[in-house]
């Protein structure tokens, strides 16, 4: 187990070295971004391979007894290495090839014809900067308005913070509101921050950064705050000034603070804020005690992968049935009570409890929790060929997105969009991953359509 987890880390560093040479030292190329995020679970796996007592008490304790087999842990590590290699190959091919149909789709999604001129040689003139700033402001304001509506439906911010552990229950049925304001606020904020650097408006930058973190973090969510911070850094690299190395005191400080933030927010979500305000020592103690389970284990996915491998050793593959949720997604559950879940990770969570699942199944039979299956959804449906295809194609899409912005010489909006999508690495092609990706582009399209038209941006063909 130690050998496999160490081998995975070595392979990732070899790929990083190759990528640095091929991308001329660009530390935020598509390949480099993938490797950074792949290193987190790799280091998690290495930690638990050394401390195998922790492997059993922290990781394997989360699954039913029949899955607690070291053979499947080693098999999962082997598949992880294969998945990383396939993903990088996909990224490399995607970033070094062009496809006119892919460009055609992106050009239409990004309303290329409405603002094509801002991707030309005058990209940084005052008029263009102002147009992009206006777009960022409108997008940001729309996001705040939807956020306010969302808060009212949740019962208000004070009520939510008083009982943060009830967030998931109160959030039921409001996912579209949350998705819209998260996308709008983050995209608008990043564009405004870009403008503040171009025009040396430090106060504006500080206000936007602080307000954005407060707003998107006010729901107790950790992911959106991390996405915003990292995507802002990637945007800065592409559009402001190239970052040559991450070995820098401020970046190292951020890397240290992020795990602390994740663990503390996890505690706040497991109990009320009022409790921890009166028991600050308990918050600190619980955060320290849960660092292994709240961070080290959470950045890995061994407990999920061993369930998948063992379960489908004894049961038939699903042959695409877990994707039925995508077909029925537009139908309201009030009309179709037996509607299967959009989040197919709910199947995996039930599997981990030792139960057999046969998609498609109604949500009422699956509970409310989910374990994201990631691109392992290919294996769950079509076995090894599906695993190979999904990991490779995920990397290919990521590489092509990167190729798109480099080919167009880093256009502002497209680069900001890529900066947000890049956090976490290549796109996830599971049903919830596909829905999230579609929602991101649909919301972005709507925002650009309504924000750009009032300015009558001249059309160039």
C-alpha positions as CSV (number, residue, x, y, z in Angstrom):
1,X,0.0,0.0,0.0
2,X,2.8,2.4,0.8
3,X,4.5,1.5,-2.5
4,X,1.4,2.3,-4.5
5,X,0.6,5.6,-2.8
6,X,4.2,6.7,-3.0
7,X,4.3,5.6,-6.7
8,X,1.2,7.8,-7.4
9,X,3.0,10.8,-5.9
10,X,6.2,10.2,-7.9
11,X,4.2,9.8,-11.1
12,X,2.4,13.1,-10.5
13,X,5.7,15.0,-9.9
14,X,7.1,13.4,-13.1
15,X,4.0,14.6,-15.0
16,X,4.4,18.1,-13.4
17,X,8.0,18.2,-14.6
18,X,7.0,17.2,-18.1
19,X,4.2,19.8,-18.1
20,X,6.4,22.6,-16.9
21,X,8.8,21.9,-19.9
22,X,5.9,21.6,-22.4
23,X,4.1,24.7,-21.1
24,X,7.3,26.8,-20.8
25,X,7.1,27.0,-17.0
26,X,3.4,28.1,-16.9
27,X,2.5,27.0,-13.3
28,X,-1.3,27.3,-14.1
29,X,-1.5,25.4,-17.3
30,X,-4.3,22.9,-17.5
31,X,-2.0,20.0,-16.7
32,X,-0.4,21.7,-13.8
33,X,-3.8,22.7,-12.2
34,X,-4.9,19.0,-12.5
35,X,-1.7,17.8,-10.8
36,X,-2.0,20.2,-7.9
37,X,-5.5,19.0,-7.1
38,X,-4.6,15.3,-7.7
39,X,-1.7,15.7,-5.2
40,X,-4.2,16.4,-2.4
41,X,-5.8,12.9,-2.4
42,X,-2.5,11.4,-3.3
43,X,-1.0,12.8,-0.1
44,X,-4.1,11.7,1.9
45,X,-3.6,8.2,0.6
46,X,0.0,8.2,1.5
47,X,-0.8,9.4,5.0
48,X,-3.2,6.5,5.6
49,X,-0.9,4.0,4.0
50,X,1.7,4.9,6.7
51,X,-0.8,5.0,9.6
52,X,-2.9,2.0,8.8
53,X,-4.6,2.1,12.2
54,X,-6.0,5.4,11.2
55,X,-7.0,3.9,7.8
56,X,-9.3,1.5,9.7
57,X,-10.6,3.9,12.3
58,X,-11.1,7.0,10.1
59,X,-11.6,5.8,6.6
60,X,-12.8,2.2,6.5
61,X,-15.1,2.8,9.5
62,X,-17.3,4.8,7.2
63,X,-18.3,1.8,5.1
64,X,-20.0,-1.5,5.8
65,X,-17.8,-4.4,7.0
66,X,-17.8,-6.2,3.7
67,X,-15.8,-3.4,2.1
68,X,-13.1,-3.3,4.7
69,X,-10.6,-5.3,2.7
70,X,-7.0,-4.2,2.1
71,X,-7.1,-5.9,-1.3
72,X,-9.6,-3.4,-2.5
73,X,-7.7,-0.5,-1.0
74,X,-4.7,-1.6,-3.1
75,X,-6.9,-2.0,-6.1
76,X,-8.3,1.5,-5.6
77,X,-4.8,3.0,-5.4
78,X,-3.9,1.2,-8.7
79,X,-7.0,2.5,-10.4
80,X,-6.2,6.0,-9.0
81,X,-2.8,5.9,-10.7
82,X,-4.4,4.8,-14.0
83,X,-7.0,7.5,-13.7
84,X,-4.4,10.2,-13.2
85,X,-2.4,9.1,-16.2
86,X,-5.5,8.9,-18.5
87,X,-6.6,12.3,-17.3
88,X,-3.2,13.9,-18.1
89,X,-3.1,12.3,-21.5
90,X,-6.5,13.7,-22.2
91,X,-5.4,17.2,-21.1
92,X,-2.2,17.0,-23.2
93,X,-4.1,16.0,-26.3
94,X,-6.8,18.6,-25.7
95,X,-4.4,21.4,-25.1
96,X,-2.4,20.7,-28.2
97,X,-5.2,20.2,-30.7
98,X,-8.0,22.3,-32.1
99,X,-11.6,21.3,-32.9
100,X,-13.8,23.6,-34.9
101,X,-17.0,22.2,-33.4
102,X,-15.8,22.7,-29.9
103,X,-14.8,26.3,-30.7
104,X,-18.2,26.8,-32.4
105,X,-20.1,25.7,-29.2
106,X,-18.0,27.8,-26.9
107,X,-18.2,30.9,-29.2
108,X,-22.0,30.7,-28.9
109,X,-22.1,29.9,-25.2
110,X,-19.9,32.9,-24.6
111,X,-21.7,35.2,-27.0
112,X,-18.5,35.7,-28.9
113,X,-20.3,37.7,-31.7
114,X,-21.5,40.4,-29.2
115,X,-18.1,41.2,-27.7
116,X,-15.6,39.8,-30.2
117,X,-13.9,43.2,-30.5
118,X,-12.9,43.2,-26.8
119,X,-10.7,40.2,-27.5
120,X,-8.7,42.1,-30.1
121,X,-5.6,44.2,-29.8
122,X,-7.4,47.0,-27.9
123,X,-8.4,44.7,-25.0
124,X,-6.9,47.0,-22.4
125,X,-8.1,50.4,-23.6
126,X,-10.4,52.5,-21.3
127,X,-13.6,51.9,-23.2
128,X,-13.2,48.2,-23.2
129,X,-12.2,48.1,-19.5
130,X,-15.3,50.2,-18.7
131,X,-17.6,47.8,-20.6
132,X,-16.2,44.8,-18.8
133,X,-16.4,46.6,-15.5
134,X,-20.1,47.4,-16.2
135,X,-20.7,43.7,-17.0
136,X,-19.0,42.7,-13.7
137,X,-21.1,45.2,-11.7
138,X,-24.4,44.2,-13.2
139,X,-23.6,40.5,-12.7
140,X,-22.5,41.1,-9.1
141,X,-25.7,43.1,-8.3
142,X,-27.9,40.4,-9.9
143,X,-26.2,37.8,-7.8
144,X,-26.7,39.8,-4.6
145,X,-30.4,40.3,-5.4
146,X,-30.9,36.6,-5.8
147,X,-28.9,36.0,-2.7
148,X,-31.3,38.2,-0.7
149,X,-34.3,36.3,-2.1
150,X,-32.6,33.1,-1.2
151,X,-31.9,34.3,2.4
152,X,-35.6,35.3,2.9
153,X,-36.7,31.8,1.8
154,X,-34.2,30.3,4.2
155,X,-35.7,32.3,7.1
156,X,-33.0,35.0,7.4
157,X,-29.3,35.0,8.0
158,X,-29.5,35.4,11.8
159,X,-31.8,32.4,12.1
160,X,-29.6,30.4,9.8
161,X,-26.4,31.2,11.8
162,X,-28.1,30.4,15.1
163,X,-28.8,26.9,13.8
164,X,-26.2,26.2,11.2
165,X,-26.6,22.5,11.6
166,X,-30.1,22.8,10.0
167,X,-28.7,24.4,6.8
168,X,-29.2,21.3,4.6
169,X,-32.9,21.0,5.6
170,X,-33.7,24.6,5.1
171,X,-31.9,24.6,1.7
172,X,-34.2,21.9,0.3
173,X,-35.7,23.0,-3.0
174,X,-33.7,26.2,-3.3
175,X,-30.7,24.8,-5.2
176,X,-31.3,26.8,-8.3
177,X,-31.3,30.1,-6.4
178,X,-28.1,29.2,-4.7
179,X,-26.4,28.1,-7.9
180,X,-27.4,31.3,-9.7
181,X,-26.1,33.7,-7.0
182,X,-22.9,31.7,-6.4
183,X,-22.0,31.8,-10.1
184,X,-23.1,35.5,-10.6
185,X,-21.3,36.8,-7.5
186,X,-18.1,34.9,-8.1
187,X,-17.9,35.8,-11.8
188,X,-18.8,39.4,-11.3
189,X,-16.3,39.7,-8.4
190,X,-13.4,38.3,-10.4
191,X,-14.1,40.6,-13.3
192,X,-14.3,43.6,-10.9
193,X,-11.1,42.6,-9.3
194,X,-9.4,42.4,-12.7
195,X,-10.6,45.9,-13.4
196,X,-9.3,47.1,-10.0
197,X,-5.8,45.9,-11.0
198,X,-6.0,47.5,-14.4
199,X,-7.0,50.8,-13.0
200,X,-5.2,50.7,-9.6
201,X,-8.3,50.9,-7.5
202,X,-7.2,49.1,-4.3
203,X,-10.1,50.2,-2.2
204,X,-12.6,48.7,-4.7
205,X,-10.6,45.5,-4.7
206,X,-10.6,45.1,-0.9
207,X,-14.3,45.9,-0.7
208,X,-15.2,43.3,-3.3
209,X,-12.9,40.6,-1.9
210,X,-14.2,41.1,1.7
211,X,-17.9,41.3,0.7
212,X,-17.7,38.3,-1.6
213,X,-16.1,36.1,1.0
214,X,-18.7,37.2,3.5
215,X,-21.7,36.6,1.2
216,X,-20.7,33.2,-0.3
217,X,-19.4,32.0,3.0
218,X,-22.5,33.1,5.0
219,X,-24.3,29.8,4.3
220,X,-21.6,27.9,6.1
221,X,-20.2,26.5,2.8
222,X,-16.5,26.0,2.5
223,X,-16.2,25.1,-1.2
224,X,-17.4,28.4,-2.7
225,X,-14.9,30.4,-0.6
226,X,-12.0,28.2,-1.6
227,X,-13.1,28.4,-5.3
228,X,-13.2,32.2,-5.1
229,X,-9.8,32.5,-3.6
230,X,-8.1,30.0,-5.9
231,X,-9.9,31.2,-9.0
232,X,-8.9,34.8,-8.2
233,X,-5.3,33.7,-8.1
234,X,-5.6,31.9,-11.4
235,X,-7.2,34.9,-13.0
236,X,-4.4,37.1,-11.7
237,X,-1.9,34.8,-13.3
238,X,-3.6,34.9,-16.7
239,X,-4.7,38.5,-16.9
240,X,-2.5,40.6,-14.5
241,X,0.9,39.2,-13.9
242,X,2.4,35.7,-14.3
243,X,3.0,34.0,-11.0
244,X,6.4,32.2,-11.4
245,X,6.3,30.1,-8.3
246,X,3.9,29.1,-5.5
247,X,6.8,29.0,-3.0
248,X,6.0,32.4,-1.6
249,X,5.1,33.4,2.0
250,X,1.6,34.7,1.2
251,X,0.7,31.6,-0.9
252,X,2.1,29.2,1.7
253,X,0.1,31.1,4.4
254,X,-3.0,30.6,2.3
255,X,-2.3,26.9,1.9
256,X,-1.9,26.5,5.7
257,X,-5.1,28.6,6.5
258,X,-7.4,26.8,4.0
259,X,-7.4,23.4,5.8
260,X,-8.0,25.2,9.1
261,X,-10.9,27.1,7.6
262,X,-12.3,23.8,6.2
263,X,-12.2,22.0,9.5
264,X,-13.6,24.9,11.6
265,X,-16.5,25.4,9.1
266,X,-17.2,21.6,9.4
267,X,-17.6,22.0,13.1
268,X,-20.0,25.0,12.7
269,X,-22.1,22.9,10.4
270,X,-22.3,20.1,12.9
271,X,-23.5,22.3,15.8
272,X,-25.1,25.7,16.3
273,X,-23.1,28.9,16.3
274,X,-24.6,30.0,19.6
275,X,-23.2,26.8,21.2
276,X,-19.7,27.5,20.0
277,X,-19.8,31.2,20.9
278,X,-20.3,30.0,24.5
279,X,-17.8,27.2,24.2
280,X,-14.9,28.5,22.1
281,X,-12.6,25.9,23.7
282,X,-14.8,23.1,22.5
283,X,-14.6,24.5,18.9
284,X,-10.8,24.5,19.0
285,X,-10.6,21.1,20.6
286,X,-13.1,19.5,18.1
287,X,-11.4,21.1,15.1
288,X,-8.0,19.7,16.2
289,X,-9.5,16.2,16.9
290,X,-11.3,16.1,13.6
291,X,-8.4,17.3,11.4
292,X,-7.8,13.7,10.2
293,X,-11.5,13.0,9.4
294,X,-12.4,16.6,8.5
295,X,-9.6,17.3,6.2
296,X,-7.0,14.6,5.5
297,X,-9.7,12.0,4.8
298,X,-12.1,14.3,3.0
299,X,-9.5,15.4,0.3
300,X,-9.1,11.7,-0.5
301,X,-11.8,9.2,-1.7
302,X,-10.5,5.8,-0.7
303,X,-13.7,4.9,1.1
304,X,-15.7,5.6,-2.0
305,X,-13.4,3.8,-4.5
306,X,-13.2,0.6,-2.5
307,X,-17.0,0.5,-2.3
308,X,-17.3,0.8,-6.0
309,X,-14.7,-1.8,-6.8
310,X,-16.0,-4.4,-4.3
311,X,-19.7,-3.7,-5.0
312,X,-19.4,-4.3,-8.8
313,X,-17.3,-7.4,-8.2
314,X,-20.5,-9.0,-6.8
315,X,-23.1,-7.1,-8.8
316,X,-23.8,-6.2,-12.4
317,X,-22.8,-2.8,-13.9
318,X,-25.6,-0.3,-14.4
319,X,-25.2,0.2,-18.2
320,X,-26.1,3.9,-18.1
321,X,-29.1,3.7,-15.7
322,X,-27.6,6.1,-13.2
323,X,-27.9,8.8,-15.9
324,X,-31.7,8.5,-16.0
325,X,-31.8,11.3,-13.5
326,X,-30.6,13.7,-16.3
327,X,-33.6,12.7,-18.5
328,X,-36.1,13.3,-15.8
329,X,-34.4,16.4,-14.3
330,X,-36.8,19.0,-15.9
331,X,-39.9,17.2,-14.5
332,X,-41.0,18.6,-11.1
333,X,-41.0,16.0,-8.3
334,X,-44.6,17.0,-7.4
335,X,-45.7,15.6,-10.8
336,X,-43.4,12.6,-10.8
337,X,-42.9,11.5,-7.1
338,X,-40.8,8.5,-8.2
339,X,-38.4,10.7,-10.0
340,X,-34.8,9.4,-9.7
341,X,-32.2,11.7,-8.1
342,X,-30.2,14.2,-10.1
343,X,-27.4,13.6,-7.6
344,X,-26.5,10.0,-8.5
345,X,-24.0,10.0,-5.7
346,X,-26.9,9.1,-3.4
347,X,-26.7,5.6,-4.9
348,X,-23.1,5.3,-3.8
349,X,-23.9,6.4,-0.2
350,X,-26.5,3.7,0.1
351,X,-24.1,1.2,-1.4
352,X,-21.5,2.1,1.2
353,X,-24.0,1.2,3.9
354,X,-24.1,-2.4,2.6
355,X,-27.4,-2.1,0.6
356,X,-28.0,-3.1,-3.0
357,X,-29.2,-0.5,-5.4
358,X,-30.7,-0.8,-8.8
359,X,-31.0,2.5,-10.6
360,X,-33.2,4.3,-11.4
361,X,-34.7,4.5,-7.9
362,X,-36.8,7.3,-6.3
363,X,-35.2,9.6,-3.9
364,X,-37.5,8.4,-1.1
365,X,-35.6,5.0,-1.1
366,X,-32.2,6.6,-1.0
367,X,-32.1,9.0,2.0
368,X,-30.7,12.5,1.8
369,X,-26.9,12.1,1.9
370,X,-24.6,11.7,-1.1
371,X,-21.0,10.5,-1.8
372,X,-19.9,12.1,-5.1
373,X,-18.8,9.3,-7.4
374,X,-16.7,11.6,-9.6
375,X,-15.6,10.2,-12.9
376,X,-15.7,6.7,-11.4
377,X,-19.3,6.8,-12.7
378,X,-17.9,5.4,-15.9
379,X,-16.7,2.3,-14.1
380,X,-20.1,2.0,-12.2
381,X,-21.9,1.9,-15.5
382,X,-19.6,0.3,-18.0
383,X,-16.7,-1.2,-16.1
384,X,-13.1,-0.7,-17.1
385,X,-13.9,0.7,-20.6
386,X,-16.1,3.3,-19.0
387,X,-13.4,4.2,-16.4
388,X,-10.9,4.7,-19.2
389,X,-13.3,6.7,-21.4
390,X,-14.6,9.0,-18.6
391,X,-11.2,9.9,-17.1
392,X,-9.6,10.5,-20.6
393,X,-12.6,12.5,-21.9
394,X,-12.7,14.6,-18.7
395,X,-9.0,15.5,-19.2
396,X,-9.7,16.2,-22.9
397,X,-12.4,18.7,-22.2
398,X,-10.3,20.5,-19.6
399,X,-7.4,20.7,-22.1
400,X,-9.6,22.0,-24.8
401,X,-11.0,24.7,-22.5
402,X,-7.5,25.8,-21.8
403,X,-6.7,25.7,-25.5
404,X,-9.6,28.0,-26.1
405,X,-8.4,30.8,-23.9
406,X,-4.8,30.5,-25.0
407,X,-5.8,30.5,-28.7
408,X,-7.8,33.7,-28.1
409,X,-4.9,35.2,-26.2
410,X,-6.6,35.1,-22.8
411,X,-9.8,37.1,-23.3
412,X,-11.0,38.5,-20.0
413,X,-14.4,36.9,-19.6
414,X,-13.4,33.5,-21.0
415,X,-10.3,33.5,-18.8
416,X,-12.3,34.4,-15.7
417,X,-14.8,31.6,-16.5
418,X,-11.9,29.1,-16.9
419,X,-10.4,30.3,-13.6
420,X,-13.6,29.4,-11.8
421,X,-14.1,26.1,-13.6
422,X,-10.5,25.1,-13.1
423,X,-10.7,24.9,-9.3
424,X,-10.8,21.2,-8.5
425,X,-9.3,20.2,-11.9
426,X,-11.0,18.6,-14.9
427,X,-14.8,18.6,-15.1
428,X,-16.7,15.8,-13.4
429,X,-18.8,13.8,-15.8
430,X,-21.2,12.2,-13.3
431,X,-24.8,13.3,-13.6
432,X,-24.5,16.0,-10.9
433,X,-21.2,17.1,-12.4
434,X,-22.8,17.5,-15.8
435,X,-25.8,19.4,-14.3
436,X,-23.4,21.8,-12.5
437,X,-21.4,22.4,-15.7
438,X,-24.6,23.0,-17.8
439,X,-26.0,25.3,-15.1
440,X,-22.7,27.3,-15.0
441,X,-22.8,27.9,-18.7
442,X,-26.5,28.6,-18.8
443,X,-26.3,31.1,-16.0
444,X,-23.2,32.7,-17.6
445,X,-25.0,32.9,-20.9
446,X,-28.1,34.6,-19.4
447,X,-25.9,37.1,-17.5
448,X,-23.9,38.0,-20.5
449,X,-27.0,38.3,-22.7
450,X,-28.8,40.7,-20.5
451,X,-25.7,42.6,-19.3
452,X,-24.1,43.2,-22.7
453,X,-27.2,44.1,-24.7
454,X,-27.9,47.4,-22.9
455,X,-24.5,48.7,-23.9
456,X,-25.2,47.9,-27.6
457,X,-21.9,46.3,-28.1
458,X,-21.1,46.5,-31.8
459,X,-21.3,43.2,-33.7
460,X,-18.4,42.1,-35.8
461,X,-18.6,39.2,-38.2
